[in-house]
Amino acid sequence: MDAIVSALGDATRWRIVELLAQGPRSVGELAELTGSRQPQTTKHLQTLARAGLVTVYPLGQRRVYAVETGPLTGLAKRLEELAEAAREHEGERDVIARYRAAIEADTAVADRDQWADGRTFSFDRVLAAPREAVWRHWTDPELLASWWAPAPMVATDCVLEPEPGGRVVLEYRDGEGHRYRSQGRVRAAKRAQHLVFDLSVLDAAGAVSFTGHYDLALTSVPGGTRLRLDLGITETTVEAVPFIAGIETGWGQVLDNLAEILGNSMHTKHTKRKGHQS
């Protein structure tokens, strides 16, 4: 496939294939129709032949070329697969567009420090898992790291100690190797029910860009657990615009991660239990 794509990457070769799709032609005909010299046209045809796109038929002193439909059909199928994959992930492109719009809107009003102090956010999810399982995914470092970073970020350090005064740490890196760190303290905790903590996003020098004040409530509901997360921000700096603009999108993504992981976990447990019973 790489050879086919490479061969068709040249405009003249592409035009030659278009002409051959209409019927077999000689080198002279192709040279005349493409406005190229015959030696150049012959080289183009040799490249296309090595890629399997054309076949040459010696007819006495003439050499006639014809297109091979198999490679083109394979390429068309592969392109359709790529198009389908792109359609399936259009939502991710929309997320980037919304994030960019949020950055532009916040940049327009971030003219001083504390510009966004008092801004609040709320997130609500019903998760297909009991409260105890949800609680573990918030307080077990390994489980926490499995969901607490929006794609394509990778969590490198996650700590949330569920007791008053306990540490809260989130560190992650992006695809370019940039690292981002947040740290804070737990204010209140009631196992599998309630968690209150502060988390400050730090800049490269370790100074606070802004602080988030989180209130997490877990309630049992039919089929699982209702998660309610309220967030208010203070100590906002002008430099915090990209972080604050990404709060709604970022937390939406990580809570989707959590929902997916918990759903898959419960499905696995159910399958194992069913297999054990049989």
GIBEL-V64117 format. One record per run of one state. SS is the DSSP state (hx for helix, st for strand, lp for the rest). FROM is the first residue (numbers start at 1). LEN is the number of residues. Records with the same first field share a line. If there is no record, write none. Layout:
BEGIN
SS: FROM-LEN / FROM-LEN
END
This chain:
BEGIN
lp: 1-1 / 9-2 / 22-3 / 35-3 / 51-3 / 60-2 / 68-1 / 89-1 / 110-10 / 128-3 / 140-1 / 146-8 / 161-6 / 174-5 / 191-3 / 203-5 / 222-2 / 235-3 / 246-1 / 278-1
hx: 2-7 / 11-11 / 27-8 / 38-13 / 69-20 / 90-20 / 131-9 / 141-5 / 238-8 / 247-31
st: 25-2 / 54-6 / 62-6 / 120-8 / 154-7 / 167-7 / 179-12 / 194-9 / 208-14 / 224-11
END
